[in-house]
């Protein structure tokens, strides 16, 4: 039932849609601006540092560097990765998604409370009282398959599973395993043999983890962070910070009530 609710009527196409960035050639100013933007992101620089280094690049090359606003807009256009704001209960009880998307007040009932929360969704001006920022993981996963090197790394899960199935078929002559990873585990073998899942090399397995964090000494800074790990990648790459996806952070101060709604 939860699976059907999450799909919400969506039908998986035979050929998954791929984000089309219009397949156009980038102008020199766009190429250099994107390179500058990536280096700036990696250095965790300030906005002032972006502007100063952009001016230096212009003086050295004569190529104009896009503003931070425009280069971010360009990156969104090319990758399809963008943010979406989702209405939620001010007390972090639930998000207004799925079957709750048309509600105007929170209906979640917390432990030891006699009735629903009842917090209004909108203020007197009709604006959402609380929102969270969400990033879809679909274009992020697609970006791994758009690069030849990472696309090959993403086949690790499928190759390990195929090796495990061939070994299992040997019966008494199968080689014993001293340890196992998710791709060649008994659980993943059951996914294929018992549920007929993960039949394609590009089928992607992920894990979702979550935990609370207090960003400052003030209780109001409490947040609930969700992280996604891509199990298709080899173990030595899977847990690198650059490969950990953070699709959403739920604002506090309370822990989320109906986690599935988020």
C-alpha positions as CSV (number, residue, x, y, z in Angstrom):
1,X,0.0,0.0,0.0
2,X,2.8,2.4,0.8
3,X,4.5,1.6,-2.5
4,X,1.3,2.5,-4.4
5,X,0.9,5.7,-2.4
6,X,4.5,6.7,-3.2
7,X,3.9,6.1,-6.9
8,X,0.7,8.1,-6.8
9,X,-0.5,6.8,-10.1
10,X,2.9,7.0,-11.8
11,X,3.6,4.4,-14.4
12,X,7.2,3.4,-15.1
13,X,8.0,4.0,-18.8
14,X,9.8,1.4,-20.9
15,X,12.6,3.9,-21.6
16,X,13.2,6.2,-18.6
17,X,13.1,9.9,-19.6
18,X,16.5,11.6,-19.6
19,X,16.9,15.3,-18.9
20,X,17.5,17.1,-22.2
21,X,19.8,20.1,-21.8
22,X,19.0,21.0,-25.4
23,X,22.3,19.4,-26.4
24,X,23.8,22.8,-27.4
25,X,27.4,23.8,-27.5
26,X,28.4,26.1,-24.7
27,X,29.9,29.5,-25.3
28,X,33.4,30.2,-24.0
29,X,32.0,32.5,-21.3
30,X,29.7,29.7,-20.1
31,X,32.5,27.1,-20.1
32,X,34.9,29.2,-18.1
33,X,32.1,30.4,-15.8
34,X,31.1,26.8,-15.0
35,X,34.8,25.9,-14.3
36,X,35.2,28.9,-12.1
37,X,31.9,28.1,-10.3
38,X,33.0,24.4,-9.6
39,X,36.3,25.5,-8.2
40,X,34.6,28.1,-6.1
41,X,32.2,25.5,-4.7
42,X,35.0,23.1,-3.9
43,X,36.9,25.8,-2.0
44,X,33.7,26.8,-0.1
45,X,34.5,30.4,-0.9
46,X,32.4,33.5,-0.1
47,X,30.3,35.5,-2.6
48,X,32.9,38.2,-2.5
49,X,35.6,35.7,-3.4
50,X,33.6,34.6,-6.4
51,X,33.3,38.1,-7.7
52,X,37.0,39.0,-7.1
53,X,38.3,35.8,-8.8
54,X,35.8,36.3,-11.6
55,X,37.2,39.8,-12.2
56,X,40.8,38.4,-12.2
57,X,39.8,35.8,-14.8
58,X,38.3,38.5,-17.0
59,X,41.4,40.6,-16.8
60,X,43.7,37.6,-17.6
61,X,41.6,36.1,-20.4
62,X,39.3,38.7,-21.7
63,X,36.4,36.3,-21.2
64,X,33.5,37.6,-19.2
65,X,32.5,35.5,-16.2
66,X,28.8,35.1,-15.5
67,X,27.4,36.4,-12.2
68,X,26.8,33.9,-9.4
69,X,23.0,34.1,-10.1
70,X,23.4,33.4,-13.8
71,X,25.9,30.6,-13.5
72,X,23.7,28.8,-10.9
73,X,20.8,29.2,-13.4
74,X,23.0,27.7,-16.1
75,X,24.0,24.8,-14.0
76,X,20.3,24.1,-13.2
77,X,19.5,24.2,-16.9
78,X,22.2,21.8,-17.8
79,X,21.8,19.3,-15.0
80,X,18.0,19.5,-14.3
81,X,18.9,19.6,-10.6
82,X,16.8,22.2,-8.8
83,X,15.2,22.8,-5.4
84,X,11.5,22.7,-4.5
85,X,9.8,24.2,-1.5
86,X,7.3,21.9,0.2
87,X,4.7,23.1,2.8
88,X,4.9,21.5,6.2
89,X,3.5,21.8,9.7
90,X,5.3,24.5,11.8
91,X,5.8,21.9,14.5
92,X,7.4,19.4,12.0
93,X,4.5,17.0,12.3
94,X,4.0,16.3,8.6
95,X,4.5,17.6,5.1
96,X,1.6,18.5,2.9
97,X,2.3,15.9,0.2
98,X,0.5,12.9,-1.3
99,X,-2.8,12.3,0.4
100,X,-2.2,15.4,2.6
101,X,-1.5,17.9,-0.2
102,X,-4.9,19.6,0.0
103,X,-5.2,19.9,3.7
104,X,-5.2,23.3,5.4
105,X,-4.3,22.2,8.9
106,X,-2.1,19.5,10.5
107,X,-3.9,16.2,11.3
108,X,-1.0,14.3,12.8
109,X,-1.4,12.9,16.3
110,X,1.7,12.7,18.4
111,X,2.3,10.2,21.2
112,X,0.6,11.1,24.5
113,X,-1.5,13.8,22.8
114,X,-5.3,13.4,22.9
115,X,-6.0,14.7,19.4
116,X,-4.5,16.0,16.1
117,X,-2.0,18.9,16.1
118,X,-4.3,21.3,14.4
119,X,-1.7,23.9,13.4
120,X,-2.9,25.9,10.4
121,X,-1.0,25.5,7.2
122,X,-1.3,29.1,6.1
123,X,-0.9,32.5,7.9
124,X,-3.4,35.3,7.7
125,X,-2.0,36.4,4.4
126,X,-2.5,33.0,2.9
127,X,1.3,32.2,2.9
128,X,2.7,28.8,4.1
129,X,3.8,29.1,7.8
130,X,6.6,26.6,7.3
131,X,8.4,25.0,4.4
132,X,11.3,22.6,3.7
133,X,13.6,22.5,0.7
134,X,13.6,19.3,-1.4
135,X,16.0,18.2,-4.1
136,X,14.9,15.4,-6.4
137,X,17.5,12.6,-6.6
138,X,16.4,11.6,-10.2
139,X,18.6,14.0,-12.1
140,X,21.5,13.4,-9.7
141,X,21.3,9.6,-10.4
142,X,21.1,10.4,-14.1
143,X,24.2,12.5,-14.0
144,X,26.2,9.4,-12.8
145,X,25.2,7.6,-16.0
146,X,25.9,10.7,-18.2
147,X,29.6,10.4,-17.4
148,X,31.5,7.4,-18.8
149,X,33.7,6.9,-15.8
150,X,31.0,7.1,-13.2
151,X,28.6,5.1,-15.4
152,X,31.1,2.2,-15.3
153,X,31.4,2.5,-11.6
154,X,27.6,2.4,-11.2
155,X,27.7,-1.1,-12.8
156,X,29.5,-2.5,-9.7
157,X,26.3,-3.7,-8.1
158,X,25.1,-5.6,-11.2
159,X,28.4,-7.2,-11.9
160,X,28.7,-8.4,-8.2
161,X,25.2,-9.8,-8.3
162,X,25.8,-11.6,-11.6
163,X,29.0,-13.2,-10.1
164,X,27.0,-14.2,-7.0
165,X,24.3,-15.9,-9.1
166,X,26.8,-17.8,-11.2
167,X,28.6,-19.0,-8.1
168,X,25.3,-20.0,-6.5
169,X,24.4,-22.0,-9.6
170,X,27.5,-24.2,-9.0
171,X,25.7,-25.8,-6.0
172,X,28.1,-27.9,-3.9
173,X,31.0,-26.6,-6.0
174,X,30.3,-22.9,-5.1
175,X,33.2,-20.9,-3.7
176,X,32.6,-20.0,0.0
177,X,32.5,-16.2,0.7
178,X,34.5,-14.9,3.5
179,X,32.4,-11.7,3.5
180,X,29.7,-10.1,1.5
181,X,28.7,-6.7,0.3
182,X,25.1,-5.6,-0.5
183,X,25.4,-6.5,-4.2
184,X,26.3,-10.1,-3.5
185,X,24.3,-10.6,-0.3
186,X,21.5,-13.1,0.2
187,X,19.0,-10.2,0.5
188,X,20.0,-8.9,-2.9
189,X,20.0,-12.3,-4.5
190,X,16.4,-12.6,-3.2
191,X,15.5,-9.3,-4.8
192,X,16.4,-10.8,-8.2
193,X,15.2,-14.4,-7.8
194,X,12.2,-13.9,-5.5
195,X,10.9,-10.5,-6.5
196,X,12.3,-10.2,-10.1
197,X,13.9,-6.8,-9.3
198,X,17.2,-5.3,-10.3
199,X,17.3,-7.1,-13.7
200,X,19.1,-4.3,-15.6
201,X,22.6,-3.1,-15.1
202,X,21.4,0.5,-14.6
203,X,18.8,-0.4,-11.9
204,X,19.9,1.7,-8.9
205,X,19.8,0.6,-5.3
206,X,20.0,3.2,-2.5
207,X,19.8,3.4,1.2
208,X,18.1,6.2,3.1
209,X,19.4,7.3,6.5
210,X,18.2,10.0,8.8
211,X,19.2,11.6,12.1
212,X,18.6,14.7,14.1
213,X,21.2,17.5,14.6
214,X,21.5,20.7,16.5
215,X,23.3,23.2,14.4
216,X,23.9,25.7,17.2
217,X,23.6,25.8,20.9
218,X,20.0,27.0,20.5
219,X,17.2,24.5,20.4
220,X,15.6,26.4,17.5
221,X,18.4,25.2,15.3
222,X,17.4,21.5,15.5
223,X,17.0,19.9,12.1
224,X,16.4,16.3,10.8
225,X,18.8,15.4,8.0
226,X,18.1,12.7,5.4
227,X,21.1,11.2,3.4
228,X,21.1,8.8,0.5
229,X,23.9,6.3,-0.3
230,X,24.1,4.8,-3.7
231,X,24.7,1.1,-3.4
232,X,25.6,0.7,-7.0
233,X,29.0,2.3,-6.4
234,X,32.0,0.3,-5.1
235,X,32.5,0.5,-1.3
236,X,35.6,2.6,-1.7
237,X,33.6,5.3,-3.5
238,X,30.1,4.8,-2.0
239,X,30.7,6.7,1.3
240,X,32.7,9.6,0.0
241,X,31.2,13.0,0.9
242,X,31.0,13.8,-2.8
243,X,28.7,10.8,-3.4
244,X,26.4,11.2,-0.5
245,X,23.1,12.8,-1.5
246,X,21.2,15.1,0.9
247,X,17.7,15.4,-0.7
248,X,16.1,17.2,2.2
249,X,16.5,18.7,5.7
250,X,13.5,19.0,7.9
251,X,13.5,22.1,10.1
252,X,12.8,21.7,13.8
253,X,12.5,22.4,16.6
254,X,10.5,19.1,16.9
255,X,11.4,15.8,15.4
256,X,9.3,14.9,12.4
257,X,6.0,13.1,13.2
258,X,4.9,11.4,9.9
259,X,8.3,10.8,8.3
260,X,6.8,9.1,5.2
261,X,5.0,12.4,4.3
262,X,8.3,14.2,4.1
